[in-house]
Every structure is written in C-alpha cells, then in structure tokens.
Amino acid sequence: MATELVTKYSKYVDEQFSTESKKAILTNQDYDWTGAHTIKVYKALTAKMNDYDRDGSTIGVDESTQKVKISRYGLFQGIEATTEEFTLSKDRSFSIVTDALDQDETNGVLGSAAVLGRQIRNVVIPEVDTYTYGVMCTKAGKKPAAVALNVENIYTEILKGSEALDDAEAPETERVLVLKPATYTLLKKCPDVIMETDIGNEMRAQGIIGLLDGCKVIKVPANRLPADFGFMIAHPCATVAPTKLEQYKVHRDPPGISGYLLEGRVCYDAFVLDNKTKAIYYQAMTAAEKA
C-alpha cells in the first residue's frame, strides 16, 4: 500500500520582482491642483532690447513699422499674457475581493494587507511610471534622429545631449540621465567613460547609481520605457507630475462578501511645460538595434 506523503506550503511567497519608482527624481510638484481638476499656468514672455537714444535724435516715426517712437528707450512693446492649460486625464482604480478564510488558510499570502501592498508595488507604481516616462519622451524639446547605440558612440551621443541642454540654457545642476539596463551596459563598457560611483547613501536610496558629467544616473526597467528608448537627459523643472488623489481602502465584511473588499483609486498625470521642453533630450534607437 502506497504511503501518502505530506504536502506543505511554505510561509514564504515567490513574489514578482518590482522596481521602486524613480519618477520623483525626474519631475516636480511645483503646481497645486487642490480644489480643481484643471489649472492654467501663465507663460513668461519678454521684450526685445533696443539701442538707447541718448540725444533723442531718432524720436519720431519708425519708417519700418510706421510706429511713433516717443521714448529714448525705444518703441513701446506690449506683453501678451498667454497661458497653458493642464487637465488631469488619468483617474484609475481597482477592486479586489479576498475571502475571510484566505489569510488563515494561505499562510497570509492572500491577507488583505499583503494583497494591497502587492497591487500597489506590482501594478500601480509601474503604470504611473510608464505613463510619465512616455509623456516626457513624447514632449521632449530635443529629439534627434534615431541612432544605433553601441560601445563606440554611446558616450558621444550622451555628450550631444548635455550640449543641447547647455545651448538651451537649462539649469546645469540636478540633471538626470535615464538609461535602460542594456544602454547602461554599453556605457559601462565604453573605455572613455569615468563614472563617479562614490555617492552618498541618500542618493543611492533614491535609485541614483552614479554621476556622469554632472548628471545623476538612474536605471529604469525597459518595460516602463517606450519601445525605441535609447536614453534621456532631463531636468526636473521641465515636468510636473501631480498625484492629486491616491486612496486605498480595506472594507471588512461589506454586504454580500464574507471577507475583505480592497479598493484603490489614483488620479495622476504628467505635463511638460512649454517653455521648458528643451530641458528634456530624448535619444531614440533604431529598429535594427531593437531587434
């Protein structure tokens, strides 16, 4: 007679891998949506410079514009108050039911707290990240033609990105270089690259793995980035990434359920400011490289 062997379930769970969000390094929370679903932001406009008319000899009618110059400072210039509008477009939610016996009979694997944490870590965070990175790549102010990145040209292409931000007069500090793992490998193999990896624990806790030419270097999983992603250099001043509502609820024994009802709602979005698009440089890779 065969002996029935014991089957035992471990208290440890084979969890799915998940990467913490690095969105906060690349974006800002400078604008407030409290009490509104849409906000309008004024764009800063400027006036051109003139040659000061010290002796007043050119006061009169400007022949080229037929406008009367009545000031030694030059023709009066009006400043238009234009705005850009940001409306939150992502209002997402989920609903999960766990039975009252699930937590006890699965070693806590299906306990409400474990299920909710797993949902946030493996579903909510990746979705928000993917959307935000996609907006930044689409709205980047500088997008050169796609190239086939390799060990020989990776550093040169990154330097071109830094040069583009310099020419656009984007802030030189706090720039971030975003790499996917495959591109990071190319960079590490490049003999011309000297990356500063002796950084503080606070920066490492944020997901920063080093510094390169003044840029903070971060790695983002390829599945959270556009399919043709090569690399991106961005300053956080360019992108506003609000999360107006992030709400999670655990209902115990709601009508019709013996157990727990887990509900979550996240209202978020990402916007690139019109006057700061040039603070984002996005380099796509060619189809041949993707294959």
C-alpha positions as a LaTeX table, in Angstrom:
\begin{tabular}{lrrr}
\hline
Residue & $x$ (\AA) & $y$ (\AA) & $z$ (\AA) \\
\hline
Met1 & 0.00 & 0.00 & 0.00 \\
Ala2 & 1.46 & 3.35 & $-1.04$ \\
Thr3 & 2.27 & 5.87 & 1.64 \\
Glu4 & 0.66 & 9.28 & 1.28 \\
Leu5 & 3.36 & 11.90 & 1.56 \\
Val6 & 2.82 & 15.27 & 3.18 \\
Thr7 & 2.43 & 18.37 & 1.07 \\
Lys8 & 3.47 & 21.55 & 2.85 \\
Tyr9 & 3.15 & 25.16 & 1.79 \\
Ser10 & 5.95 & 27.50 & 2.78 \\
Lys11 & 5.17 & 30.74 & 4.60 \\
Tyr12 & 7.47 & 32.50 & 2.15 \\
Val13 & 5.97 & 33.81 & $-1.10$ \\
Asp14 & 7.53 & 33.71 & $-4.55$ \\
Glu15 & 6.86 & 37.39 & $-5.15$ \\
Gln16 & 7.18 & 39.07 & $-8.51$ \\
Phe17 & 10.17 & 41.35 & $-8.87$ \\
Ser18 & 9.36 & 45.04 & $-8.83$ \\
Thr19 & 11.47 & 48.20 & $-9.01$ \\
Glu20 & 10.83 & 51.23 & $-6.84$ \\
Ser21 & 9.70 & 54.33 & $-8.69$ \\
Lys22 & 12.34 & 56.92 & $-9.66$ \\
Lys23 & 9.77 & 59.35 & $-11.01$ \\
Ala24 & 10.36 & 61.85 & $-8.20$ \\
Ile25 & 13.97 & 62.40 & $-9.31$ \\
Leu26 & 12.86 & 63.43 & $-12.80$ \\
Thr27 & 9.79 & 65.55 & $-12.08$ \\
Asn28 & 8.48 & 68.25 & $-9.77$ \\
Gln29 & 5.38 & 69.06 & $-7.74$ \\
Asp30 & 5.51 & 72.84 & $-8.20$ \\
Tyr31 & 1.83 & 73.27 & $-9.07$ \\
Asp32 & $-1.22$ & 72.63 & $-6.94$ \\
Trp33 & $-4.46$ & 71.02 & $-8.17$ \\
Thr34 & $-6.22$ & 71.32 & $-4.79$ \\
Gly35 & $-9.85$ & 72.27 & $-5.39$ \\
Ala36 & $-9.55$ & 71.99 & $-9.17$ \\
His37 & $-9.25$ & 69.39 & $-11.92$ \\
Thr38 & $-7.67$ & 71.84 & $-14.37$ \\
Ile39 & $-5.15$ & 74.62 & $-13.80$ \\
Lys40 & $-3.83$ & 77.32 & $-16.10$ \\
Val41 & $-0.24$ & 78.48 & $-15.98$ \\
Tyr42 & 0.94 & 81.80 & $-17.37$ \\
Lys43 & 3.84 & 81.73 & $-19.80$ \\
Ala44 & 6.62 & 84.23 & $-19.21$ \\
Leu45 & 7.17 & 86.48 & $-22.23$ \\
Thr46 & 9.87 & 89.11 & $-22.74$ \\
Ala47 & 10.58 & 92.28 & $-24.73$ \\
Lys48 & 13.45 & 92.81 & $-27.16$ \\
Met49 & 16.41 & 95.08 & $-26.37$ \\
Asn50 & 16.94 & 98.45 & $-28.11$ \\
Asp51 & 19.80 & 100.89 & $-28.53$ \\
Tyr52 & 19.21 & 103.74 & $-26.06$ \\
Asp53 & 18.70 & 107.04 & $-27.88$ \\
Arg54 & 20.86 & 109.28 & $-25.72$ \\
Asp55 & 20.37 & 112.53 & $-27.63$ \\
Gly56 & 16.77 & 111.86 & $-28.69$ \\
Ser57 & 17.57 & 112.36 & $-32.34$ \\
Thr58 & 15.60 & 109.33 & $-33.55$ \\
Ile59 & 12.35 & 110.09 & $-31.73$ \\
Gly60 & 9.59 & 110.21 & $-34.31$ \\
Val61 & 8.02 & 107.77 & $-36.76$ \\
Asp62 & 9.82 & 104.45 & $-37.31$ \\
Glu63 & 9.76 & 104.05 & $-41.10$ \\
Ser64 & 9.96 & 100.24 & $-40.97$ \\
Thr65 & 6.99 & 99.81 & $-38.62$ \\
Gln66 & 5.23 & 103.19 & $-39.03$ \\
Lys67 & 5.02 & 103.33 & $-35.25$ \\
Val68 & 5.72 & 106.53 & $-33.34$ \\
Lys69 & 8.74 & 106.37 & $-31.07$ \\
Ile70 & 8.11 & 108.68 & $-28.13$ \\
Ser71 & 10.76 & 107.42 & $-25.74$ \\
Arg72 & 14.52 & 107.35 & $-25.81$ \\
Tyr73 & 14.25 & 103.75 & $-24.59$ \\
Gly74 & 12.68 & 102.62 & $-27.85$ \\
Leu75 & 9.24 & 101.69 & $-29.14$ \\
Phe76 & 6.72 & 100.58 & $-26.55$ \\
Gln77 & 6.16 & 96.84 & $-26.65$ \\
Gly78 & 3.06 & 95.17 & $-25.30$ \\
Ile79 & 3.37 & 91.90 & $-23.42$ \\
Glu80 & 0.64 & 89.30 & $-24.06$ \\
Ala81 & $-0.46$ & 87.13 & $-21.15$ \\
Thr82 & $-0.77$ & 83.68 & $-22.68$ \\
Thr83 & $-1.48$ & 80.53 & $-20.69$ \\
Glu84 & $-1.16$ & 76.79 & $-20.98$ \\
Glu85 & $-3.82$ & 74.50 & $-19.56$ \\
Phe86 & $-3.25$ & 71.28 & $-17.64$ \\
Thr87 & $-6.19$ & 68.93 & $-17.07$ \\
Leu88 & $-5.75$ & 65.70 & $-15.14$ \\
Ser89 & $-6.58$ & 62.84 & $-17.51$ \\
Lys90 & $-5.70$ & 59.68 & $-15.57$ \\
Asp91 & $-8.29$ & 58.57 & $-13.00$ \\
Arg92 & $-7.57$ & 54.88 & $-12.38$ \\
Ser93 & $-8.89$ & 52.30 & $-9.93$ \\
Phe94 & $-9.00$ & 48.65 & $-8.91$ \\
Ser95 & $-11.23$ & 46.39 & $-6.82$ \\
Ile96 & $-10.16$ & 43.09 & $-5.22$ \\
Val97 & $-12.05$ & 40.63 & $-3.03$ \\
Thr98 & $-10.33$ & 38.30 & $-0.54$ \\
Asp99 & $-12.27$ & 35.65 & 1.36 \\
Ala100 & $-12.37$ & 35.64 & 5.16 \\
Leu101 & $-10.53$ & 32.29 & 5.26 \\
Asp102 & $-7.92$ & 33.24 & 2.68 \\
Gln103 & $-5.48$ & 34.84 & 5.10 \\
Asp104 & $-5.62$ & 31.95 & 7.58 \\
Glu105 & $-5.50$ & 29.14 & 5.05 \\
Thr106 & $-2.77$ & 30.55 & 2.78 \\
Asn107 & $-0.21$ & 31.48 & 5.45 \\
Gly108 & $-1.14$ & 35.12 & 4.98 \\
Val109 & $-0.33$ & 35.15 & 1.27 \\
Leu110 & $-3.86$ & 36.34 & 0.48 \\
Gly111 & $-4.23$ & 38.51 & 3.55 \\
Ser112 & $-5.70$ & 41.92 & 2.77 \\
Ala113 & $-2.56$ & 43.88 & 3.69 \\
Ala114 & $-0.31$ & 41.60 & 1.62 \\
Val115 & $-2.63$ & 41.71 & $-1.40$ \\
Leu116 & $-2.96$ & 45.50 & $-1.26$ \\
Gly117 & 0.79 & 46.04 & $-0.94$ \\
Arg118 & 1.42 & 43.67 & $-3.84$ \\
Gln119 & $-1.10$ & 45.51 & $-6.03$ \\
Ile120 & 0.49 & 48.90 & $-5.37$ \\
Arg121 & 4.03 & 47.62 & $-5.84$ \\
Asn122 & 3.50 & 45.49 & $-8.94$ \\
Val123 & 0.66 & 47.28 & $-10.76$ \\
Val124 & 0.06 & 50.87 & $-9.65$ \\
Ile125 & 3.65 & 52.12 & $-9.48$ \\
Pro126 & 4.72 & 50.61 & $-12.84$ \\
Glu127 & 1.67 & 52.09 & $-14.58$ \\
Val128 & 2.27 & 55.61 & $-13.28$ \\
Asp129 & 5.98 & 55.39 & $-14.14$ \\
Thr130 & 5.33 & 54.11 & $-17.66$ \\
Tyr131 & 2.86 & 56.89 & $-18.40$ \\
Thr132 & 5.13 & 59.63 & $-17.02$ \\
Tyr133 & 8.22 & 58.49 & $-18.92$ \\
Gly134 & 6.14 & 58.22 & $-22.10$ \\
Val135 & 4.92 & 61.81 & $-21.78$ \\
Met136 & 8.46 & 63.08 & $-21.19$ \\
Cys137 & 9.82 & 61.28 & $-24.25$ \\
Thr138 & 6.95 & 62.47 & $-26.45$ \\
Lys139 & 7.17 & 66.10 & $-25.31$ \\
Ala140 & 10.96 & 66.34 & $-25.23$ \\
Gly141 & 12.13 & 69.60 & $-26.80$ \\
Lys142 & 15.11 & 67.98 & $-28.47$ \\
Lys143 & 14.66 & 64.65 & $-30.27$ \\
Pro144 & 17.42 & 63.87 & $-32.76$ \\
Ala145 & 17.08 & 61.12 & $-35.36$ \\
Ala146 & 17.24 & 57.59 & $-34.02$ \\
Val147 & 20.69 & 56.03 & $-33.94$ \\
Ala148 & 22.16 & 52.59 & $-33.33$ \\
Leu149 & 23.82 & 52.96 & $-29.95$ \\
Asn150 & 26.96 & 50.94 & $-29.32$ \\
Val151 & 30.06 & 50.94 & $-27.13$ \\
Glu152 & 31.90 & 53.27 & $-29.51$ \\
Asn153 & 29.26 & 56.02 & $-29.76$ \\
Ile154 & 27.21 & 55.85 & $-26.55$ \\
Tyr155 & 29.27 & 58.42 & $-24.65$ \\
Thr156 & 29.48 & 60.77 & $-27.65$ \\
Glu157 & 25.69 & 60.69 & $-28.03$ \\
Ile158 & 25.22 & 61.45 & $-24.33$ \\
Leu159 & 27.61 & 64.40 & $-24.61$ \\
Lys160 & 25.49 & 65.70 & $-27.50$ \\
Gly161 & 22.50 & 65.62 & $-25.17$ \\
Ser162 & 24.34 & 67.59 & $-22.48$ \\
Glu163 & 25.44 & 70.07 & $-25.11$ \\
Ala164 & 21.84 & 70.54 & $-26.27$ \\
Leu165 & 20.72 & 71.35 & $-22.72$ \\
Asp166 & 23.65 & 73.74 & $-22.33$ \\
Asp167 & 22.71 & 75.58 & $-25.53$ \\
Ala168 & 19.11 & 75.80 & $-24.32$ \\
Glu169 & 20.45 & 77.34 & $-21.08$ \\
Ala170 & 18.75 & 74.67 & $-18.97$ \\
Pro171 & 19.99 & 74.55 & $-15.36$ \\
Glu172 & 23.33 & 72.77 & $-15.14$ \\
Thr173 & 22.68 & 71.19 & $-11.74$ \\
Glu174 & 20.18 & 68.42 & $-10.94$ \\
Arg175 & 20.15 & 67.00 & $-14.47$ \\
Val176 & 19.28 & 63.30 & $-14.70$ \\
Leu177 & 20.49 & 60.74 & $-17.23$ \\
Val178 & 17.95 & 57.94 & $-17.69$ \\
Leu179 & 19.23 & 54.63 & $-19.02$ \\
Lys180 & 17.64 & 51.27 & $-19.57$ \\
Pro181 & 19.76 & 48.30 & $-18.42$ \\
Ala182 & 21.03 & 47.45 & $-21.92$ \\
Thr183 & 22.20 & 51.02 & $-22.54$ \\
Tyr184 & 23.83 & 51.16 & $-19.12$ \\
Thr185 & 25.82 & 48.06 & $-20.04$ \\
Leu186 & 27.06 & 49.78 & $-23.20$ \\
Leu187 & 28.08 & 52.81 & $-21.16$ \\
Lys188 & 29.99 & 50.73 & $-18.64$ \\
Lys189 & 31.91 & 49.03 & $-21.46$ \\
Cys190 & 32.92 & 52.34 & $-23.06$ \\
Pro191 & 36.62 & 52.97 & $-22.30$ \\
Asp192 & 36.15 & 56.76 & $-22.38$ \\
Val193 & 33.64 & 56.81 & $-19.53$ \\
Ile194 & 34.66 & 57.59 & $-15.98$ \\
Met195 & 31.54 & 57.44 & $-13.87$ \\
Glu196 & 31.62 & 58.67 & $-10.29$ \\
Thr197 & 30.06 & 55.91 & $-8.23$ \\
Asp198 & 31.25 & 57.05 & $-4.80$ \\
Ile199 & 27.97 & 58.70 & $-3.85$ \\
Gly200 & 26.14 & 59.08 & $-0.55$ \\
Asn201 & 23.59 & 56.69 & 0.89 \\
Glu202 & 20.84 & 59.27 & 0.47 \\
Met203 & 21.36 & 59.37 & $-3.30$ \\
Arg204 & 21.55 & 55.58 & $-3.50$ \\
Ala205 & 18.24 & 55.33 & $-1.60$ \\
Gln206 & 16.65 & 57.44 & $-4.36$ \\
Gly207 & 17.87 & 54.99 & $-7.01$ \\
Ile208 & 20.83 & 57.02 & $-8.25$ \\
Ile209 & 23.70 & 54.73 & $-9.25$ \\
Gly210 & 26.36 & 57.30 & $-10.11$ \\
Leu211 & 27.26 & 60.69 & $-11.56$ \\
Leu212 & 28.41 & 61.32 & $-15.13$ \\
Asp213 & 29.44 & 64.81 & $-16.28$ \\
Gly214 & 27.28 & 66.35 & $-13.57$ \\
Cys215 & 24.20 & 64.21 & $-14.37$ \\
Lys216 & 22.64 & 61.86 & $-11.87$ \\
Val217 & 22.49 & 58.44 & $-13.50$ \\
Ile218 & 19.48 & 56.18 & $-12.96$ \\
Lys219 & 18.43 & 52.85 & $-14.46$ \\
Val220 & 14.81 & 52.18 & $-15.37$ \\
Pro221 & 13.45 & 48.78 & $-16.47$ \\
Ala222 & 12.92 & 48.62 & $-20.23$ \\
Asn223 & 9.27 & 47.59 & $-19.83$ \\
Arg224 & 8.49 & 51.00 & $-18.28$ \\
Leu225 & 10.00 & 52.90 & $-21.20$ \\
Pro226 & 8.99 & 53.46 & $-24.86$ \\
Ala227 & 9.94 & 50.61 & $-27.21$ \\
Asp228 & 12.52 & 52.73 & $-29.04$ \\
Phe229 & 14.08 & 54.22 & $-25.90$ \\
Gly230 & 17.81 & 54.84 & $-26.04$ \\
Phe231 & 18.44 & 57.34 & $-23.27$ \\
Met232 & 17.05 & 60.60 & $-21.91$ \\
Ile233 & 18.60 & 63.59 & $-20.19$ \\
Ala234 & 16.11 & 65.70 & $-18.28$ \\
His235 & 15.95 & 68.42 & $-15.67$ \\
Pro236 & 13.12 & 68.01 & $-13.15$ \\
Cys237 & 11.96 & 71.61 & $-13.70$ \\
Ala238 & 10.51 & 70.61 & $-17.08$ \\
Thr239 & 7.91 & 68.04 & $-16.00$ \\
Val240 & 5.10 & 68.43 & $-13.50$ \\
Ala241 & 3.83 & 65.06 & $-12.30$ \\
Pro242 & 0.93 & 65.55 & $-9.90$ \\
Thr243 & $-0.84$ & 62.79 & $-7.99$ \\
Lys244 & $-3.97$ & 64.56 & $-6.83$ \\
Leu245 & $-5.59$ & 61.53 & $-5.23$ \\
Glu246 & $-4.05$ & 58.27 & $-4.04$ \\
Gln247 & $-6.63$ & 56.43 & $-1.97$ \\
Tyr248 & $-6.69$ & 52.81 & $-0.78$ \\
Lys249 & $-9.44$ & 51.23 & 1.30 \\
Val250 & $-9.95$ & 47.91 & 3.06 \\
His251 & $-13.63$ & 47.12 & 3.78 \\
Arg252 & $-14.25$ & 44.25 & 6.20 \\
Asp253 & $-17.37$ & 42.15 & 5.57 \\
Pro254 & $-19.16$ & 44.54 & 3.19 \\
Pro255 & $-22.67$ & 43.46 & 2.07 \\
Gly256 & $-22.51$ & 40.27 & 0.02 \\
Ile257 & $-18.90$ & 39.39 & 0.94 \\
Ser258 & $-17.51$ & 37.30 & 3.77 \\
Gly259 & $-14.06$ & 38.77 & 3.93 \\
Tyr260 & $-12.45$ & 41.91 & 2.60 \\
Leu261 & $-13.06$ & 44.27 & $-0.29$ \\
Leu262 & $-9.92$ & 46.15 & $-1.33$ \\
Glu263 & $-10.37$ & 49.28 & $-3.40$ \\
Gly264 & $-7.91$ & 51.77 & $-4.76$ \\
Arg265 & $-8.08$ & 54.95 & $-6.78$ \\
Val266 & $-5.23$ & 57.03 & $-8.20$ \\
Cys267 & $-5.72$ & 60.31 & $-10.05$ \\
Tyr268 & $-2.49$ & 61.45 & $-11.66$ \\
Asp269 & $-0.93$ & 62.91 & $-14.78$ \\
Ala270 & 2.29 & 64.35 & $-16.21$ \\
Phe271 & 2.79 & 67.63 & $-18.07$ \\
Val272 & 5.84 & 69.14 & $-19.75$ \\
Leu273 & 5.87 & 72.95 & $-19.55$ \\
Asp274 & 6.01 & 74.66 & $-22.95$ \\
Asn275 & 8.89 & 76.98 & $-22.03$ \\
Lys276 & 10.91 & 74.15 & $-20.54$ \\
Thr277 & 10.63 & 71.42 & $-23.17$ \\
Lys278 & 14.26 & 72.00 & $-24.17$ \\
Ala279 & 15.30 & 70.80 & $-20.73$ \\
Ile280 & 14.48 & 67.27 & $-21.96$ \\
Tyr281 & 16.66 & 65.49 & $-24.52$ \\
Tyr282 & 15.40 & 62.16 & $-25.82$ \\
Gln283 & 17.52 & 59.87 & $-27.96$ \\
Ala284 & 15.65 & 57.05 & $-29.66$ \\
Met285 & 17.36 & 53.93 & $-31.00$ \\
Thr286 & 16.94 & 52.41 & $-34.44$ \\
Ala287 & 14.76 & 49.43 & $-35.27$ \\
Ala288 & 17.88 & 47.43 & $-36.14$ \\
Glu289 & 19.23 & 47.94 & $-32.64$ \\
Lys290 & 15.92 & 46.99 & $-31.05$ \\
Ala291 & 15.88 & 43.71 & $-32.97$ \\
\hline
\end{tabular}
